[in-house]
Amino acid sequence: MPSRRLVLLSASAALGAAAIGYPLLRPAFAGPKLDAPTAFQRVEAGEILLIDIRRPDEWDATGSPKGAQRLDMRRPDFVDALDALAKGDRSRPIALICARGVRSARMANLLTKAGFAQIFDVPEGMLGSSEGPGWITRGLPVVTN
């Protein structure tokens, strides 16, 4: 049976490797990006549709950006539901936000391939990433419910 110290060292090494590899997991998105304050300004001005693509438990834990529509990316009808929110206008500017920018980049790529013409990524997300401190840390407004 491994010693407790060996188990702790192994766990620490695994966490360190995961932290180093985390940025490598972020899919490349060649489209436009918005920082959180700019996304908020554009939502407030009615210039973009902001979609919080996280899970309901994440919405419950942190709230969602003020002005965002909640649409769980795991929905099998996600593209159709987004199309309905955009009122069938696939040229409408749409920004995606998740926790740390990984899922939003992945979905931005998918939606671009699905024919949406103006998809923006908010890569710092709600919680922050290497792209920025995140919506919450910036003190931008959130809504709960």
Backbone as CSV, one residue per row, in Angstrom:
resi,resn,N_x,N_y,N_z,CA_x,CA_y,CA_z,C_x,C_y,C_z
1,MET,0.853,-1.174,0.000,0.000,0.000,0.000,0.898,1.236,0.000
2,PRO,0.660,2.209,-0.894,1.508,3.402,-0.950,1.385,4.226,0.320
3,SER,2.474,4.865,0.643,2.444,5.730,1.819,1.597,6.964,1.539
4,ARG,1.120,7.578,2.608,0.299,8.782,2.478,1.075,9.887,1.767
5,ARG,2.374,10.001,2.098,3.203,11.035,1.478,3.304,10.824,-0.031
6,LEU,3.480,9.574,-0.452,3.571,9.273,-1.874,2.265,9.613,-2.583
7,VAL,1.152,9.288,-1.947,-0.152,9.601,-2.532,-0.318,11.113,-2.671
8,LEU,0.049,11.869,-1.643,-0.071,13.327,-1.695,0.843,13.921,-2.760
9,LEU,2.061,13.410,-2.866,2.978,13.909,-3.893,2.447,13.611,-5.285
10,SER,1.902,12.426,-5.470,1.336,12.066,-6.770,0.148,12.962,-7.125
11,ALA,-0.694,13.216,-6.136,-1.845,14.086,-6.373,-1.393,15.500,-6.704
12,SER,-0.392,15.999,-6.005,0.128,17.338,-6.279,0.706,17.420,-7.678
13,ALA,1.438,16.396,-8.072,2.025,16.383,-9.412,0.934,16.359,-10.482
14,ALA,-0.106,15.576,-10.250,-1.199,15.501,-11.216,-1.908,16.846,-11.341
15,LEU,-2.151,17.511,-10.216,-2.796,18.827,-10.260,-1.914,19.847,-10.971
16,GLY,-0.636,19.803,-10.718,0.291,20.715,-11.394,0.303,20.498,-12.890
17,ALA,0.332,19.236,-13.291,0.311,18.928,-14.728,-0.996,19.398,-15.353
18,ALA,-2.091,19.214,-14.631,-3.387,19.671,-15.149,-3.405,21.183,-15.300
19,ALA,-2.847,21.896,-14.340,-2.824,23.361,-14.412,-1.985,23.844,-15.582
20,ILE,-0.871,23.173,-15.819,-0.008,23.555,-16.943,-0.699,23.238,-18.261
21,GLY,-1.382,22.098,-18.313,-2.031,21.676,-19.545,-3.347,22.365,-19.822
22,TYR,-3.947,22.995,-18.822,-5.263,23.609,-18.981,-5.323,24.569,-20.167
23,PRO,-4.367,25.509,-20.305,-4.454,26.412,-21.446,-4.374,25.688,-22.786
24,LEU,-3.720,24.526,-22.797,-3.613,23.773,-24.039,-4.948,23.174,-24.452
25,LEU,-5.874,23.043,-23.513,-7.183,22.484,-23.811,-8.110,23.502,-24.465
26,ARG,-7.798,24.790,-24.345,-8.645,25.839,-24.902,-8.588,25.737,-26.429
27,PRO,-9.725,25.489,-27.050,-9.724,25.409,-28.507,-9.457,26.780,-29.126
28,ALA,-8.835,26.765,-30.259,-8.576,28.020,-30.970,-9.884,28.508,-31.588
29,PHE,-10.142,29.786,-31.457,-11.270,30.416,-32.133,-10.715,31.605,-32.884
30,ALA,-10.825,31.571,-34.190,-10.243,32.616,-35.027,-11.128,33.856,-35.126
31,GLY,-12.333,33.757,-34.596,-13.259,34.869,-34.688,-12.990,35.943,-33.652
32,PRO,-13.834,36.951,-33.622,-13.633,38.077,-32.700,-13.895,37.718,-31.247
33,LYS,-13.160,38.390,-30.369,-13.302,38.209,-28.931,-13.696,39.542,-28.308
34,LEU,-14.394,39.451,-27.184,-14.761,40.639,-26.425,-14.320,40.437,-24.988
35,ASP,-13.770,41.480,-24.377,-13.555,41.378,-22.938,-14.903,41.596,-22.262
36,ALA,-14.979,41.236,-20.993,-16.260,41.292,-20.288,-16.872,42.698,-20.265
37,PRO,-16.099,43.759,-19.959,-16.723,45.092,-19.952,-17.292,45.501,-21.309
38,THR,-16.591,45.168,-22.375,-17.083,45.512,-23.715,-18.344,44.711,-24.035
39,ALA,-18.354,43.441,-23.654,-19.556,42.631,-23.874,-20.741,43.246,-23.133
40,PHE,-20.517,43.654,-21.883,-21.603,44.265,-21.111,-22.078,45.561,-21.773
41,GLN,-21.159,46.407,-22.205,-21.538,47.670,-22.861,-22.362,47.407,-24.118
42,ARG,-21.941,46.421,-24.890,-22.644,46.129,-26.141,-24.022,45.506,-25.891
43,VAL,-24.145,44.711,-24.821,-25.462,44.168,-24.457,-26.383,45.300,-24.031
44,GLU,-25.861,46.175,-23.159,-26.663,47.303,-22.673,-27.113,48.203,-23.819
45,ALA,-26.281,48.343,-24.842,-26.613,49.175,-25.993,-27.518,48.454,-26.997
46,GLY,-27.794,47.165,-26.748,-28.634,46.398,-27.661,-27.911,45.969,-28.926
47,GLU,-26.592,45.984,-28.887,-25.812,45.655,-30.087,-25.530,44.172,-30.254
48,ILE,-25.568,43.401,-29.166,-25.312,41.964,-29.258,-26.288,41.205,-28.364
49,LEU,-26.439,39.959,-28.690,-27.181,39.013,-27.876,-26.124,38.223,-27.106
50,LEU,-26.126,38.328,-25.782,-25.166,37.616,-24.949,-25.815,36.337,-24.436
51,ILE,-25.133,35.209,-24.635,-25.656,33.906,-24.250,-24.738,33.278,-23.210
52,ASP,-25.291,32.991,-22.036,-24.579,32.272,-20.985,-24.826,30.794,-21.238
53,ILE,-23.792,30.086,-21.700,-23.953,28.700,-22.148,-23.656,27.674,-21.058
54,ARG,-23.473,28.139,-19.825,-23.131,27.227,-18.733,-24.335,26.394,-18.296
55,ARG,-24.090,25.546,-17.310,-25.131,24.663,-16.765,-25.994,25.407,-15.734
56,PRO,-27.215,24.928,-15.504,-28.084,25.555,-14.499,-27.450,25.629,-13.101
57,ASP,-26.686,24.619,-12.691,-26.058,24.692,-11.370,-25.024,25.810,-11.313
58,GLU,-24.387,26.120,-12.438,-23.439,27.235,-12.486,-24.180,28.569,-12.418
59,TRP,-25.319,28.652,-13.085,-26.122,29.873,-13.000,-26.564,30.106,-11.560
60,ASP,-26.965,29.022,-10.899,-27.390,29.136,-9.503,-26.245,29.584,-8.595
61,ALA,-25.042,29.111,-8.868,-23.895,29.406,-8.006,-23.410,30.847,-8.139
62,THR,-23.438,31.399,-9.352,-22.826,32.719,-9.575,-23.775,33.763,-10.131
63,GLY,-24.941,33.350,-10.583,-25.777,34.253,-11.355,-25.274,34.284,-12.788
64,SER,-25.952,35.044,-13.610,-25.581,35.217,-15.015,-25.331,36.688,-15.289
65,PRO,-24.588,36.984,-16.343,-24.389,38.389,-16.681,-25.715,39.108,-16.904
66,LYS,-25.804,40.312,-16.396,-27.003,41.113,-16.639,-27.183,41.274,-18.141
67,GLY,-28.373,40.991,-18.604,-28.693,41.118,-20.024,-28.476,39.852,-20.821
68,ALA,-27.888,38.825,-20.210,-27.627,37.578,-20.928,-28.854,36.685,-20.943
69,GLN,-28.948,35.894,-21.977,-29.927,34.820,-22.063,-29.227,33.539,-21.612
70,ARG,-29.907,32.720,-20.865,-29.348,31.440,-20.426,-29.742,30.348,-21.409
71,LEU,-28.735,29.637,-21.892,-28.984,28.543,-22.827,-27.907,27.483,-22.607
72,ASP,-28.280,26.433,-21.907,-27.363,25.347,-21.573,-26.841,24.704,-22.859
73,MET,-25.523,24.739,-23.032,-24.928,24.221,-24.263,-25.117,22.719,-24.442
74,ARG,-25.506,22.017,-23.396,-25.696,20.568,-23.488,-27.041,20.193,-24.095
75,ARG,-27.899,21.174,-24.294,-29.204,20.874,-24.883,-29.021,20.278,-26.269
76,PRO,-29.725,19.202,-26.560,-29.580,18.611,-27.894,-30.068,19.546,-29.003
77,ASP,-30.953,20.478,-28.660,-31.488,21.429,-29.638,-30.837,22.809,-29.498
78,PHE,-29.614,22.845,-28.998,-28.949,24.125,-28.715,-28.959,25.065,-29.926
79,VAL,-28.559,24.576,-31.091,-28.484,25.440,-32.279,-29.869,25.973,-32.634
80,ASP,-30.871,25.125,-32.592,-32.239,25.566,-32.900,-32.745,26.574,-31.867
81,ALA,-32.432,26.316,-30.598,-32.860,27.242,-29.539,-32.177,28.594,-29.683
82,LEU,-30.902,28.583,-30.039,-30.198,29.845,-30.268,-30.770,30.567,-31.481
83,ASP,-31.070,29.819,-32.509,-31.680,30.400,-33.707,-32.996,31.090,-33.346
84,ALA,-33.767,30.481,-32.445,-35.033,31.085,-32.000,-34.774,32.369,-31.206
85,LEU,-33.770,32.352,-30.319,-33.437,33.564,-29.556,-32.990,34.699,-30.473
86,ALA,-32.326,34.333,-31.568,-31.864,35.329,-32.543,-32.960,35.667,-33.551
87,LYS,-34.152,35.118,-33.333,-35.311,35.347,-34.205,-35.025,34.972,-35.662
88,GLY,-34.248,33.886,-35.820,-33.946,33.385,-37.153,-32.900,34.182,-37.904
89,ASP,-32.334,35.198,-37.276,-31.345,36.049,-37.935,-29.936,35.565,-37.597
90,ARG,-29.391,34.729,-38.455,-28.057,34.173,-38.202,-26.935,35.176,-38.459
91,SER,-27.284,36.370,-38.885,-26.274,37.424,-39.013,-26.252,38.327,-37.777
92,ARG,-27.148,38.090,-36.837,-27.204,38.898,-35.619,-25.934,38.672,-34.790
93,PRO,-25.326,39.721,-34.268,-24.146,39.552,-33.411,-24.509,38.835,-32.111
94,ILE,-23.804,37.746,-31.844,-24.046,36.912,-30.667,-22.723,36.686,-29.953
95,ALA,-22.701,36.947,-28.646,-21.512,36.692,-27.827,-21.804,35.537,-26.884
96,LEU,-20.819,34.676,-26.708,-20.950,33.515,-25.831,-20.050,33.665,-24.622
97,ILE,-20.583,33.314,-23.454,-19.790,33.343,-22.229,-20.022,32.043,-21.469
98,CYS,-18.934,31.539,-20.869,-19.013,30.363,-20.002,-18.235,30.698,-18.730
99,ALA,-17.692,29.716,-18.070,-16.964,29.977,-16.822,-15.586,30.568,-17.084
100,ARG,-14.811,29.943,-17.984,-13.418,30.357,-18.194,-12.999,30.424,-19.660
101,GLY,-13.947,30.383,-20.575,-13.635,30.580,-21.980,-13.374,29.346,-22.805
102,VAL,-13.324,28.188,-22.195,-13.065,26.971,-22.964,-14.308,26.548,-23.739
103,ARG,-15.420,26.427,-23.038,-16.657,25.997,-23.704,-17.163,27.039,-24.693
104,SER,-16.995,28.319,-24.373,-17.476,29.360,-25.291,-16.690,29.321,-26.601
105,ALA,-15.393,29.080,-26.540,-14.599,28.978,-27.776,-15.039,27.767,-28.595
106,ARG,-15.268,26.665,-27.910,-15.710,25.445,-28.590,-17.055,25.675,-29.283
107,MET,-17.997,26.305,-28.565,-19.315,26.551,-29.142,-19.267,27.625,-30.227
108,ALA,-18.378,28.598,-30.086,-18.235,29.629,-31.127,-17.818,28.978,-32.437
109,ASN,-16.904,28.029,-32.364,-16.493,27.304,-33.571,-17.661,26.525,-34.164
110,LEU,-18.413,25.831,-33.321,-19.549,25.049,-33.789,-20.600,25.943,-34.454
111,LEU,-20.895,27.070,-33.823,-21.927,27.957,-34.364,-21.487,28.628,-35.660
112,THR,-20.219,28.933,-35.765,-19.705,29.499,-37.015,-19.885,28.480,-38.142
113,LYS,-19.567,27.228,-37.864,-19.745,26.164,-38.863,-21.221,25.946,-39.177
114,ALA,-22.100,26.246,-38.210,-23.548,26.070,-38.410,-24.177,27.231,-39.176
115,GLY,-23.366,28.237,-39.528,-23.882,29.320,-40.355,-24.188,30.625,-39.641
116,PHE,-23.843,30.729,-38.366,-24.000,32.011,-37.677,-22.823,32.891,-38.089
117,ALA,-23.129,34.104,-38.550,-22.109,34.938,-39.184,-21.314,35.825,-38.232
118,GLN,-21.890,36.192,-37.082,-21.205,37.120,-36.175,-21.189,36.567,-34.751
119,ILE,-20.330,35.593,-34.532,-20.184,34.999,-33.209,-18.956,35.605,-32.538
120,PHE,-19.137,36.045,-31.306,-18.056,36.606,-30.499,-17.836,35.701,-29.285
121,ASP,-16.600,35.578,-28.881,-16.258,34.822,-27.675,-15.883,35.809,-26.577
122,VAL,-16.321,35.521,-25.354,-15.899,36.272,-24.173,-14.962,35.315,-23.417
123,PRO,-13.682,35.275,-23.817,-12.787,34.213,-23.346,-12.403,34.274,-21.873
124,GLU,-12.586,35.406,-21.209,-12.271,35.443,-19.776,-13.392,34.843,-18.951
125,GLY,-14.577,34.724,-19.543,-15.694,34.073,-18.887,-16.172,34.772,-17.626
126,MET,-16.934,34.041,-16.870,-17.472,34.558,-15.614,-16.424,34.563,-14.512
127,LEU,-15.554,33.549,-14.513,-14.636,33.341,-13.392,-13.201,33.762,-13.657
128,GLY,-12.899,34.149,-14.886,-11.545,34.570,-15.215,-10.729,33.454,-15.850
129,SER,-9.768,33.872,-16.640,-8.873,32.953,-17.336,-7.607,33.727,-17.671
130,SER,-6.749,33.131,-18.456,-5.545,33.836,-18.888,-5.886,35.042,-19.758
131,GLU,-7.126,35.117,-20.216,-7.577,36.224,-21.072,-8.055,37.440,-20.283
132,GLY,-8.273,37.273,-18.986,-8.740,38.399,-18.176,-9.327,37.923,-16.864
133,PRO,-9.650,38.860,-15.976,-10.095,38.497,-14.630,-11.501,37.919,-14.538
134,GLY,-12.312,38.103,-15.543,-13.658,37.538,-15.524,-14.722,38.541,-15.114
135,TRP,-15.931,38.244,-15.510,-17.094,39.097,-15.282,-17.265,39.419,-13.801
136,ILE,-17.202,38.398,-12.967,-17.476,38.583,-11.541,-16.390,39.418,-10.871
137,THR,-15.129,39.081,-11.105,-14.027,39.834,-10.494,-14.033,41.285,-10.954
138,ARG,-14.460,41.543,-12.158,-14.535,42.915,-12.670,-15.682,43.688,-12.033
139,GLY,-16.539,43.002,-11.297,-17.655,43.678,-10.630,-18.792,44.049,-11.554
140,LEU,-18.886,43.376,-12.687,-19.990,43.638,-13.613,-21.265,43.033,-13.053
141,PRO,-22.409,43.598,-13.388,-23.661,43.146,-12.768,-24.079,41.739,-13.192
142,VAL,-24.621,41.028,-12.226,-25.167,39.687,-12.473,-26.614,39.659,-12.002
143,VAL,-27.354,38.730,-12.558,-28.726,38.515,-12.121,-28.846,37.077,-11.634
144,THR,-29.652,36.904,-10.612,-29.908,35.570,-10.091,-31.392,35.303,-10.201
145,ASN,-31.753,34.080,-10.427,-33.127,33.576,-10.478,-33.264,32.499,-11.497
